[in-house]
Amino acid sequence: MIADFNLDNITRETIKALKPYSSARDEFQGNSDDMVFLDANENPYENGVNRYPDPQQRSVKALLSEIKNVDTKNILLGNGSDEVLDLIFRAFCEPNQDNVITLPPTYGMYSVLANINAIDIQAVQLDDNFQPKVDAILETANENSKLLFLCSPNNPTGNSFEAASISKLINNFKGIVVIDEAYIDFSNEESWVSRLAEFPNLIVTQTLSKAYGMAGIRLGICYASEAIISILNRLKPPYNVNELTQQKAIAQLENKDLTAKQIASILKERSLLVDALKTVDYVSEIYSSDANFILAKVDDATKRYNQLIEKGIVIRNRTTQPGCENTLRFTVGRPEENKKLIETLKALS
């Protein structure tokens, strides 16, 4: 039983009263075959993108519905996950009044978006195993705590949070729990999308940027109850996902074999990269990863980062993040890129 959760109570009053913009493409819902469209002030000369895109991205959602086994009414798409997250802030957090809970080290945009929206941040650092401190989180939460962000698999650490901990947080946090699953396709853990019906206070975000290899088209995905999706749809710009993005997303989602092949290759290379890093003498710890990257502790992260830059290899220095002193984050590349990385790491002095 979810603890005292009432969606109406945590939705901002201005959002409840908001009348969403109705675009021309929203108003006409009929069959478009052989219709003459003179309703949206578009340029009438066809070039593939002269018409406004479907504001509800129906074709993309239909494919995601089939792949993820979730109804289209439980899906909202955004211009990258960052837009989805921003919509969530604006729907449920009252500026200069409410707060959100983050679990550093974690994805930095949660804090950036909180600051943009004038929302206080309550940070509860992960434990030494990079797992949530469940009791401390629940003790930190108060009546103005509207959102709890769980990044699982976590960025930058790569590990998944224990299912029992997540379940306890969803059941006892009185606001909305947002599980960021940007890296879920590289994990053996089951997505929380499969449990949406159990939890009215659950939002799961995913992306086409990682496993689907489409970071350049900026398509973020939000899975939640129909009630939450309805609220977010009031806020989103009418044409927030452009026509070219929708077309590329459809093509990639239909190419399931290619995606599966690339994921398998990344997982194989991840394992090989872990084994190789174990042979590098200044690497003292390699953290378990369910993502397409590996976090490793070294003797001097800044020194090693600069050395790799000089050799033409760009990685991420995470030493400034809480609990990540002297760590480097290595994205798993193609076999030849990983080979160059390891050879270079071994040659450094």
C-alpha positions, 0 to 999 in steps of 0.5 A: 500500500502506497503511503498517503499518496494522492496525485491531486494533492501533489499537483500544482494548483496552476497546473490543475487549472491550466488549459493546454494549447490545442494545435491544429493537429490536435483538433483534427483526429480523422483519417488524413487520406485524401484530405486537403489541409488548410488549417495550420498555416503551413507551407503547402509545398511538399518536401517531407517536413513542410507539415507539423509533426504528430503532436502525440507521436502515435506511430512511435508510441505504438512501437514502444508499446509493443516493445515494452508491453505497455499501453500507449496511454502510459507513454509520454515522449520528450525532446530528450529525457531532460525535457521529460524531467523538466515537465515533471518538475513543473507539474508537481513542484511549487517554486520556492516552496517544495523540495526534491531528493537526490542521491549523489553521486548521480546524474547532474541534471536533476540538480540543474533542473531543480535550480532552474525551477527554484526547487530546494534539493535534499541530497542523501549520499549513497552508501559505500556500495553506491546503494540508497540509504533507505531509512535516511531518505525517508527520514529526510523527506518532509511534507514538501518533498515532491520527487525522489530521483533514483538513477538505476543503473546509476550514472556515474557508478554503473550499478543497479539499486537493489529491488527491495530498497526501491520497492520500500522507497516507492511504498513509503515515499509520499511523493512521486518516485522517478526511476531513471532507466537510461541504461536499463537495456544493458542490465539483467535487472527487470525494468520497473515499467513492468510494475507501473500498474502497482504503483500510482506514484511511479514514473520511469524514464528511458531514452533512445540515446544509449542502447538504441544509439540515437543520442543525436535525435534527442528522444526521451521517454516517460512511462507512468500512470494514465493520470500522470501522463495526462497531467504532463501532456497539459504542459508539453509544447504541442510539437515537442518531438520533431518530424525527423526525430519521429522518422528516425526513431521509428526506423531504429525501433523497427530494426530490432536485430541491429539493436540486439546485436549492438547491445550484445557487442557492448556487453561482450566488450564491457566484460573484456574491458573489465578483465583488461583493466584488472591488469593495469597496475594503477587501477585499484578498483573496478566497480560493478556495472549494469551500464555501457560504461565502467567506473574505475578507481585509479592512483591519480584521476586528473593525471591519468585523464590528462595523459589520455587526452594527450594520447587522443582518448577522451574519457570522463574524470569523475573525481569531483563527484561525492564518493568518487575520488580518483575515479575515471569513467570509461564508456565501452566503445567499439572493439578497436577503440577499447583495444587502443584504450587498454594499450594506452593505459598500460603504456602510461607511467 
